[in-house]
């Protein structure tokens, strides 16, 4: 079983960047996303207008989600100081479980809660991880199902292109 | 929640009489073994951070006796809460639930005694099946929130059963297709969330994230065969030599497993378990090839029979829990609880502690 797991991880590391498929969208406003974050604060995607936002649906039991998260952290780090935000949306789990997972995995991404899975339904996230790129005007521009490396290759280029659309974006 | 949705039972005796709307699970043929084994399963639940009113819901064994399982009673330690035994009439899902006042320490212990015996259906010999209530069978032909029966689902099911002339052939074609197409593909990404349509569209066949018995049920229903998931828990090791298909040692806290049944007019409800064939491939002795004798034997056996080292809880979907303030549960196979702060995560060890143990008593 350990050999199988190691092989699977190796294949992920090799194949993720090469097999990333970002599905483009046109003329579609991003669905509403109004939830609470882990601290209980009300959060609304609309408040992030003017920035490119990566919205990532995930769960602690989803191994591909866990494998992908470090790449989202790297992307966020690369984009520091620019008009870019990351929002991760946890699929249906309790805050205590999420906090324990983030601490164990050393993940420091923002987490919004979707305890009733309604947001996942609104965004048609039928699998995990499901990631969306929303442009600065609040339009859904790309989606991707499955784990990928967001900090390199095509995903990074797509994010840069969306940032370039913002007037006077750095 | 409308109390009429649930039949309330008093006392510690579980219902064995026929329930309106619930479908009996009579088999056409004698069981694969005539030996009944008697088990007790004890579930202990503690909500460690209660807030306001706390409620706990626990599944009980099948509320109707079958050729493979008989209920012998449920009893509990209420921990100061008010306990009610209830049955959801459409599916016959039985449960024991408790309500604890604010300020109390919510602990509920439920023990269920039941008997099981291995079951098998000889699909080469049509049997004399008892008449089934068409309305009750219709429940197991409906789409659910997670199992649509149109679009990509119907496209796939139609392609699988193409050329099949009988219900038996259709049921077997779907079973064999799932067994054939479930190998872990390294190119497969992501996990399913229980949405079978999404699973089909994205070919999420392999790995831990696939729910293959739900896929079986969905495809069968799409082809007009009543089918249902049977939610339960493994209670003992396998006597057939499969370490991956049993749980020895008594601690079955994480041994939940869902099987499936398909209804054939000539044979009644037939047990199947394509997911366990995949489990043998992935987990038995470090993994086995599909043509390994153990895999081939399991593949043959698990269309039409079950080894009953497993307790069947229920077949219900999209259930409203009595007096719950939360949403429906897709199924009741794990303990469920909620406090004044909302539904608890069944897998959150900080707030929701439970243990499930099994012992064979006869």
Interface residues (C-beta under 8 A of the other chain):
Chain A: X1 X3 X4 X7 X8 X11 X12 X15 X19 X59 X61 X62 X63 X64 X65 X91 X93 X94 X96 X97 X100 X115 X116 X117 X120 X125 X126 X127 X128 X129 X130 X145 X146 X147 X148
Chain B: X184 X186 X187 X188 X189 X190 X191 X192 X193 X195 X197 X198 X199 X201 X202 X204 X208 X209 X282 X283 X286 X287 X327 X342 X343 X344 X345 X347 X348 X350 X351
